[in-house]
Amino acid sequence: MGGPAEPSGPSGPSERSPRRPAPSAEPRPASRLDPLDGLRDPRDPPCDVFLTGTVFLDIIFTGLDSAPVRGTESWARGMGSSPGGIANMATALARLGLHTSLAAAFGDDHYGEYCWDALEQGEGIDLTPSRTVPGWHSPVTVSMAYEGERTMVTHGHEAPHELSAPNCPPRARAAVASLVPGRREGWIADAARSGARIFADVGWDDTGRWDLAELPELEHCEAFLPNAAEAMRYTGTDCPRAAARALAEKVPLAVVTLGPEGAYAVDGATGETADVPAIEVEALDPTGAGDVFVAGFVTGTLAGWPLPDRLAFAGLTAALSVQEFGGSLSAPGWAEIAGWWERVRTLENQDPAALRRYAFLSDLLPGAARTWPLRRAVPTLGFRTPS
């Protein structure tokens, strides 16, 4: 059974000089829905989720009929710009109403200034643990989207590690970590000791060893969320569901994303499983969909939802994101989620069982929804404000 079908369609920052706002990063209104409403306590940490990583300036070309051909010039009918990299997940978390804190290095060029303002002013993300690195230029990625896929070209230099990695992460309910084979990140253990629930994903193992022993930080993780290919290689299985069951022997909760087939989760403590199919959508750009999925799952977990609801919600947010271009540009907020739920319930020939899978949304969502669909892409880094 598929899901409902949707019609196509260090301590603080360095001294920073005053500068004009980033007009192209439209300030988003305060979230109309707090997923942790009723769960907050004055003794709680001010931060819901902490994360760290590299921020890129993403420039996305859209409206290409085909892949660029060598020796020719291709004109794109659309273009967007936004912070990318770890900013994709930070934005997705913030748009779902979680108080998000990000530790990252920012270049002291205009690109870095734009990304800082877009995240801090536009999305309300706490950048207190972040740093501006003098003389370091921002990493840049150009993404060309066509035929439901994308091609990317990136240029950048690694920031000094002592400036890009947190010395002492802030207290938080949760932290999201991207594990790297053979690398131990001290901040993960520090965050776990301070009470943060650790959620982790992992990238492709370029060494080809695919050895779980090379992911020592797994011992601190509450949940591990690889994709199917990664999960099978790390467990030596030929089935993603078998891989999830094997991983659940190593971590309390294993979640394996299955691409167009949805996602599968195994709770290693209780033995509970959840298998939720993907929502049928027309994918325009998959950039950042995995980050959005993790953000949705973290949100549902902190809110205390049942495992199947968490999995369904994460899949929904990812499905909404692939219908838009860009990474952080496409991360949905509650208005978009409400718009989708309002829309699919009016369509004919929907599978009633599929709709019931998402019925929990009715008790969560604000009454009013914006017009569906929404577009966020901006064509340039910033327009000057009228004097």
FENFENBEL-V279800 format. One record per helix or strand. SS is the DSSP state (alpha for helix, beta for strand). FROM is the first residue (numbers start at 1). LEN is the number of residues. If there is no record, write none. Layout:
SS|FROM|LEN  SS|FROM|LEN
//
This chain:
beta|5|1  beta|47|6  beta|55|8  beta|78|8  alpha|86|10  beta|100|4  beta|105|3  alpha|110|14  beta|126|1  beta|131|3  beta|139|8  beta|149|7  alpha|161|4  beta|172|8  alpha|186|8  beta|197|6  alpha|212|3  alpha|216|5  beta|221|4  beta|227|1  alpha|228|8  alpha|240|8  beta|253|5  alpha|259|3  beta|263|5  beta|273|4  beta|280|1  alpha|289|14  alpha|307|16  alpha|328|3  alpha|334|11  alpha|352|6  alpha|359|5
//
